[in-house]
Amino acid sequence: MAIGYAPARDPVVKAYPRWRRYNIAPYLSDTHGNRYANNFANAKAAKAGYGKLEAGQVMPPGAIVVKDTFTVTKQGEVFPAAVFYMEKLAPGRSPATGDWRFVQLLPDGSYIGDTTGDSPEDVAFCFTCHKTMAKADFLFFLPKAYRK
């Protein structure tokens, strides 16, 4: 899937396939368009305890979490879908989003939006959902059955 996202030349999208994947198998994510998803995190997020974060803990600036997604038709055909990522910013950089940057790209590498850049209104739904997890630094966690 990363090959399809490559035209965006987004450094996060280029790097994430080499990061640790936190799920043992793709899982169905109804909050991400009812698509199958994989969760990845960079070394900074991993070192800070991503996947084991407890209430009150926060990710450090530079921590990045990526979710790539795909769909499967009733005929069993698999199609890449959007890639989503969250990047923790310096304190005070984006108070309206808990100091997280939310980005979404299409499978061809084109941007849907970036909360700190182009078309922030097109990814506002990301934070609308994630703010329900404010006590866990706005992060959702994998279903237990899919955790490594």
N, C-alpha and C positions, 0 to 999 in steps of 0.2 A: 504494500500500500504506500510505503514511503516514496517509492519511485513516482507514483502518480502525483503526490503532493510536491515533488521536487521543483516544478516550475515556479513556485512561489519564492523560492530561494530564501525561505525563512530558516534562520540558523537552528531554531528549536526543532522544526520539523525534519531538518536534515540530520540532527544529532540523536533524536529520541530512540530510533531503532537499536542503538547500541547501549541504551540504558537498561536498568533492571526492570523486568516486567513483574508486576505484583500479583497477577492472577494466574492460576494453573491452567485455565481454559477460558476462551471467550465467554462472556455472560451477556444475557439480554438486559439492556438498559432502557427502561421505558422513559426515563428522563432525558435520554439522548436520542429521541426519535424512534424508540422501540427497535433499536439496532443492536447488533452484537458488538461488544466493546472489549478492549484490552487497556490496562492501566500501566503506565510507565512513570518513573520519577528519576530526576537527575541525582547525581551524587550528593549534592547539597541537601536535597529533600530526604534522601535515604539516611544520611548521617544524622539529620535532625529527628529521625524516627517516623518518617512517613509510613503509614500502614499500622503504626502502633501509637499514634498521637492520642493523647488523653485530653479531656476537657481542660481548658486553661492554657495548654501549650500552643505555641505559634511557630510557624515555619520561618526560617531566616530569609532575609532578602536574597534573591537569586535562586531560591528553591522553585523547581518547575515540575508540574504534574501534567502528563499528556494522556489523553484518551483517544485512541484511534477506533474507528467504527466501520462496520460493514453490514450489508443486508444479505439475506438468503431468500431466494424465491421459493415458491411451493414446488418448483421443479428442481430445486437444489442448486441453482446457479448462485454464485457468490459475487457480489459487487461492492467495491470499496465505497465508503460513505465519508462523511465529514471527519475531520480531526479537530479536537478541542484541546486547548491547553490553558493552564493557569500559571502565572509567574508571580511570585511574591516580590513586591516592590519595597523600596526603602520606606520606613515609617513616615507617614504624612504625605506620601506621593499621590495616593488615590484613596482618601478617606471614604469616599462614597462607595467604594467596592472593597472595603476592608484591607486596602493596600494590596489587592490582587489585580493583575491584568488578565483579562479573559480574551481569548482569541479563538476564532473558528475559521477553518479553511475547507473548501470543497475538495473532492478527490482529484480534480485537475490542477490543484495548487492555487486557485483563485481564493481571495479573501472574502469571507462573509462580513467580518468586522473585527474590531480591536477596541476594547474599552478605553485605551489610551491613545488611539490613533484614528484611522479611517472607520467610518460607519459605526460608532459606538452604540448607536440605537439598535443596530441589528444583532447585537450580542447582549443587550441589556437583560434579556431573559435568563442568561447564565447566572448573573448575580442575584436576580430575583429569586431563583431557586436556591442558590448556595447560601444566601443570607439566613436561611432557616437553620444552618449549621454553624452559626456564629460562635457557639461555645467550643467548637472544634476547629477554629480558625477557618471556617467556611468550607471545610473539606468533608465530603461524603466518603464512606469507606466501602470496600468491596463486600459483596455478600459473603458470609462466612464460608460457604461451601466452595468458593473460588479462590480463597486466600492461599498463598504459598506458605 
